[in-house]
Amino acid sequence: MTTLADELKLATGGHAYVVSIAPQATMAILSGGHAADQAVWIDDRNGQWVTSSYYGELPLWADLRNTRQSIDRRLAAGTWQPLQRNKTHGVAAERHHRKTLLSSHGRQWTLRGVQDVGNGER
């Protein structure tokens, strides 16, 4: 089965440059298909843009975002308090909250990455 990205590569004789950007690895890899030139996603452990060695080096725009505008910095600036204090909250709840924030901020970060690529940054 081919993806839209695969079909674009086929239709252009391999000349299309396919970049797949998503908040999660599975989304980026599956959307990029078999022939993507780059697949980039947000590491949910640290909020950094990452890729796989399969795709080569991390694109410059992603590296710059990691160093200048880290999502981790934005998360660190916020504070989290549970709505109800009880014994079920703790480290596990904080991890869950962090993952939730990463997913909501991940959508914004993904759109910014798409804008970077759209502006000609590779």
C-alpha positions in Angstrom: 0.0 0.0 0.0 1.3 3.4 -0.9 0.8 6.8 0.8 0.1 10.2 -0.8 3.8 10.9 -0.2 4.8 7.8 -2.1 2.5 8.7 -5.0 4.1 12.2 -5.1 7.5 10.6 -5.4 6.4 8.3 -8.1 4.5 11.0 -10.1 7.6 13.3 -10.1 10.1 10.5 -10.9 11.7 10.8 -7.5 12.2 14.6 -7.8 9.7 15.6 -5.0 11.2 16.2 -1.6 9.0 14.6 0.9 9.1 15.7 4.6 6.8 14.2 7.1 6.4 16.1 10.4 4.2 14.9 13.3 3.9 15.0 17.0 4.6 11.2 17.3 7.0 8.9 15.5 4.4 6.5 14.2 2.5 9.4 12.6 5.6 10.9 11.0 6.9 7.5 9.7 3.6 6.2 8.4 2.6 9.5 6.8 5.9 9.8 5.0 5.5 6.4 3.4 8.3 4.3 2.0 10.1 7.0 0.2 10.1 10.0 2.5 13.3 12.1 2.5 12.8 13.2 6.1 10.5 12.2 9.0 10.7 14.3 12.1 8.7 14.0 15.3 8.7 15.2 19.0 10.3 13.0 21.5 7.8 12.7 24.3 10.5 12.1 26.9 12.2 15.5 26.4 10.2 17.6 24.0 12.9 17.7 21.4 12.5 17.2 17.6 14.1 13.9 16.6 14.4 11.6 13.6 15.8 8.2 12.9 19.2 7.3 11.4 17.2 6.0 8.5 16.5 9.6 7.5 20.0 10.9 8.1 20.7 14.1 10.1 18.1 16.1 11.9 17.1 19.0 9.6 18.5 22.4 10.5 15.1 23.9 11.3 14.5 21.2 13.9 17.9 21.5 15.4 17.4 25.3 15.7 14.0 24.8 17.3 15.6 22.3 19.8 18.2 24.8 20.9 16.4 28.1 20.7 12.7 27.4 21.3 12.6 24.1 23.1 9.1 22.8 24.0 10.7 21.6 27.3 11.4 25.3 28.3 7.8 26.2 27.7 6.6 23.3 29.8 9.1 24.1 32.6 7.7 27.7 32.7 4.2 26.4 33.6 3.1 25.0 36.9 0.8 22.1 37.5 -1.5 21.5 40.4 -4.0 18.6 40.6 -7.7 19.6 40.9 -8.1 17.3 43.9 -5.4 16.5 46.3 -5.3 12.9 47.2 -2.9 10.0 47.4 -3.5 8.9 43.7 -1.7 12.0 42.5 2.1 12.1 42.5 4.8 11.2 40.0 2.6 9.2 37.8 0.0 12.0 37.5 2.7 14.5 36.8 4.1 12.3 34.0 0.6 12.0 32.6 0.1 15.8 32.7 3.5 16.3 31.0 2.5 13.9 28.2 -0.9 15.7 27.8 0.9 19.1 27.5 3.4 17.6 25.0 0.5 16.5 22.9 -1.3 19.8 22.9 1.9 21.8 22.5 3.0 19.1 20.0 0.3 20.2 17.6 1.5 23.8 17.7 5.2 22.7 17.4 4.3 20.5 14.4 2.6 23.4 12.6 5.6 25.6 13.3 7.9 22.9 11.8 5.7 22.7 8.7 6.0 26.5 8.4 9.8 26.2 8.6 9.9 23.6 5.9 7.4 25.7 3.8 9.8 28.6 4.1 12.5 26.6 2.4 14.4 25.4 5.5 15.7 21.8 5.3 
